[in-house]
C-alpha cells in the first residue's frame, strides 16, 4: 500500500530555456510566499495509523492537520453535544497557461466538518494555490511569476498564492458528495442490508451507477453505524463498473472540468469500513500529465464522534464570503 502514497507515474517535462538570473530573483521573491509542505514531508502510512486506528495512509496528497486556535481566541457557533467530526485534506489540479504550452497548479486545502442533529459546521483552514512540481514552478517562473494565470479552456484566471480560511454553519446538514446529498437527520433510516440499501438509493436518486457509487463511497466517511458502512461497502462492490484495483475499489468517472479520461478510487479500512481516501485519477495522459496522475483527492482523518464543540478562529467570519483563487475574466 505504500506505493499509493506516491504520485503515480509523475513525469517531469524538459526544463525550458530561461533567464537564470531572473529565475534566481523570482525564486528568492516567491520563497517568501506561504507554501504547502512537500508531499513526502506531510504524511505517510505510519502517520495515518497513528492518527486513528481506523485509518491507513493512501493518496498522493499528505495531510496537514487543521490547527484550531485555543478557545479563548475563538468563537463557537454551536452548542454542546455529540458531534461527528471529520477532517479532510483536499487537493485539486488546474491546468493553466496556454493550450500549446500548459503547466499545472495545485490547490491544497484542509477542512474540518462537524455534524450534529440539525447542525453542520465547516471550517476550512488557509489553503494554497501553488505549483504541482518543481517543473511546474520552473514554468511559472519562466512566465514571469504572474500573480494570476489563465486557466486553459475556460473563461477564468487562477490566482497564485494563499487562500484565506473560511467557516460556514447551516442547519440539518447533509453528507455525501456535492452532486448527491443525504440529510444527516435521516441517517438512522438507512438499512444495513446491501440489497435494501440499493433500493433506497435508487428511490432517493435516479442517477447513474457512478452517482450511486459516489454516494456509497461517501457513506463510508459519514456518521453511520458500522453495519450501515459495511452495507455501503458491500453494495459498492456489486455496482456495475466497480472493480477491485488491488488497493481499493475503483469506478470509471465521467469527464469533469478540464479532464476527460478519469477513474474514481476509494480506499477504506476493511475492518471498520471507514474511508481513508477518495481520489480521481487520469486513465490516459492529458495536458502533459501522465496516466495515473491524481487530479483530485480527499484524504480523511480523525473520523469519529466528539463532545467538543467546533471552534472557529476569531478572525474568520462565519458564513462570510469564502475566498477563491478562481477569477472570471470575461
PyMOL commands that set and color helices and strands:
alter all, ss='L'
color gray80, all
select helices_A, chain A and resi 2-5+20-30+39-42+45-51+71-73+134-142+184-189+194-204+209-219+226-238
alter helices_A, ss='H'
color red, helices_A
select strands_A, chain A and resi 74-75+83-97+102-116+119-124+127-131+148-150+156-159+161-163+166-170+174-175+182-183+243-244+249-253+262-269+274-282+294-306+312-313+326-328
alter strands_A, ss='S'
color yellow, strands_A
deselect
rebuild
show_as cartoon
